[in-house]
Amino acid sequence: MNYCDLGVENDYANAVEWYKKAAEQGDDWGQANLGRMFQYGYGVVRDKSLAIAWYKLAAKQGNGLAILQLEQWNVTI
């Protein structure tokens, strides 16, 4: 909700906190969304290497968003 402006103002830093909690528990969408936050610098400093790391974790679980992004960057899973 903080990322998509659904009922609350965009708060990317708060979204990052929640995505990180989910990602650290192994949730593939939390990992993929955290990768996206690092990819674009939403709520964090833009960092392609961290984006790739989170996308890889999500892709290993079959997350389509993460797989697509890694393929676009020619990164092997």
C-alpha positions in Angstrom: 0.0 0.0 0.0 2.9 2.4 0.8 4.4 1.6 -2.6 1.3 1.9 -4.8 -0.4 4.8 -3.1 -3.4 2.7 -2.1 -5.2 4.6 0.6 -2.0 6.2 2.0 0.6 8.5 0.6 3.6 6.9 -1.0 6.1 6.1 1.7 8.9 4.2 -0.1 11.0 4.0 3.0 8.2 2.3 4.9 7.5 0.0 1.9 11.2 -1.0 1.9 10.9 -2.0 5.6 7.9 -4.2 5.0 9.4 -5.8 1.8 12.6 -6.5 3.7 10.7 -8.2 6.5 8.9 -10.4 4.0 12.1 -11.0 2.0 14.1 -12.1 5.0 11.4 -14.7 5.8 11.8 -16.1 2.3 8.8 -14.5 0.5 9.6 -14.4 -3.2 7.4 -11.3 -3.8 9.0 -9.5 -0.9 12.4 -10.3 -2.4 11.4 -9.3 -5.9 9.8 -6.0 -4.7 12.8 -5.2 -2.6 14.9 -5.8 -5.8 12.7 -3.3 -7.6 13.2 -0.8 -4.8 17.0 -1.0 -5.2 16.8 -1.1 -8.9 15.0 2.3 -9.1 16.2 3.8 -5.8 12.7 4.0 -4.2 13.2 4.6 -0.5 16.8 3.4 -0.7 20.0 4.4 -2.6 19.9 2.9 -6.1 22.1 -0.2 -6.0 22.0 -2.6 -9.0 24.1 -5.2 -7.2 21.6 -5.4 -4.3 18.8 -5.4 -6.8 20.3 -8.4 -8.6 20.9 -10.2 -5.3 17.3 -9.9 -4.2 16.0 -10.7 -7.7 18.2 -13.8 -7.8 16.7 -15.1 -4.5 13.2 -14.5 -5.8 14.0 -16.0 -9.2 15.3 -19.2 -7.6 11.7 -19.6 -6.2 10.2 -19.1 -9.6 9.1 -15.5 -9.3 8.4 -14.3 -12.8 9.1 -10.6 -12.2 12.5 -11.4 -10.9 13.3 -13.9 -13.7 12.2 -11.3 -16.4 14.3 -8.6 -14.9 17.4 -10.8 -14.6 16.9 -11.9 -18.2 16.8 -8.3 -19.4 20.1 -7.7 -17.6 21.5 -10.9 -19.0 22.2 -12.1 -15.4 22.3 -15.9 -14.8 20.2 -17.1 -12.0 
